[in-house]
Amino acid sequence: MNNYKSQAIATFQPHPVRVAMEKTLDTQSESHPIRQEVRKLCGTYNLSATFSEDTGTLSTLKTPGLIAVQCILSKDGRPVGIGHGSSIISRINSGIERIIFSCLNGALMSAANSACKSLDILRLENVYEGAGIERDDSITDRQKSYLLELVHTNITDEDEKSRWESQVDGLTRSEASEAIQSLRR
């Protein structure tokens, strides 16, 4: 006699962590947070590229046959990146236009590379301004404690000390950094 009971086959249920990971990595959804962030940071930047002979490189290297070009990338008239390109005219490398174009292209690529961080800051400023968010640029607790320590150590005049102590809370991070540098000397 057969005493086996038939057992229902359990359906496979993926682990909840795996489901959450797959949902997180599914960036195809229009409402995915990553896509929303990408849309906030995308935009159009009108950049201008100004090319000039790189006289600093030419005077420093003084290499026969050297061609050097500088490129300044600007946004709204404000420089955001500077790049340099150079090449040497020789028997191996004699196509004048090709040499000049490679210098120009190299300078442009170098300027674009150096402009990336400046453009990151501009994009973030646009996001903050568009959302009405103010960035907290006030002095950090670490800066504040170090600056007060420097004030107490390096300033002997009591009036000057109290003036510093009263102004420390109102400093920005960059102002605090400058104050720290001036008091460390």
Disulfide bonds with the S-S distance in Angstrom:
none
